[in-house]
Amino acid sequence: MNWIYWGKLYDSKFQANCLKMRIEHDWWLMGRHTPQMVEVFKVKSGKYGVRFSWEA
């Protein structure tokens, strides 16, 4: 599976989850296909990121 990583890390899981939900629900408003998988991940520094993929 090929992941696309969002270009910013967030200090809290809440901030990353807000972006995750925005990707899942708002992309169709802009005329784009919604990714198959969107997930929040944690890096060693303790920050959170978002990645997504169109492959299932």
VOGU-3710 file (C-alpha; in Angstrom, 3 decimals, decimal comma):
1> mnwiywgkly> 0,000/0,000/0,000  1,325/3,429/-0,921  0,759/6,091/1,726  0,609/9,825/1,155  1,695/11,765/4,230  0,245/15,144/5,158  3,084/17,684/5,309  2,579/18,767/8,925  2,845/17,153/12,338  0,495/18,160/15,155
11> dskfqanclk> 1,098/18,466/18,887  -2,129/16,708/19,879  -4,035/13,699/18,644  -7,177/15,846/18,629  -5,705/18,202/16,013  -4,675/15,277/13,811  -8,118/13,669/14,163  -9,772/16,929/13,076  -7,719/16,871/9,873  -8,511/13,167/9,395
21> mriehdwwlm> -12,242/13,820/9,616  -11,927/16,789/7,273  -10,164/14,617/4,686  -12,789/11,883/5,039  -15,832/14,146/4,811  -14,934/17,338/2,950  -12,997/16,159/-0,092  -16,160/15,182/-1,943  -17,340/18,813/-1,657  -14,323/19,882/-3,707
31> grhtpqmvev> -15,093/17,341/-6,436  -12,365/14,895/-5,442  -12,559/11,226/-4,616  -12,287/10,368/-0,921  -9,280/8,203/0,028  -9,981/4,578/0,922  -8,005/4,750/4,168  -7,115/7,688/6,392  -5,268/7,216/9,670  -3,547/9,124/12,446
41> fkvksgkygv> -0,075/7,961/13,458  2,381/8,932/16,184  6,072/9,633/15,564  8,958/9,103/17,995  8,957/12,762/19,019  5,408/12,365/20,384  3,716/14,374/17,654  0,906/13,111/15,438  0,566/12,972/11,691  -2,067/11,983/9,136
51> rfswea> -1,595/9,690/6,173  -3,997/8,437/3,535  -4,187/6,047/0,615  -6,533/5,413/-2,273  -5,656/1,701/-2,341  -7,592/-0,678/-0,123
//
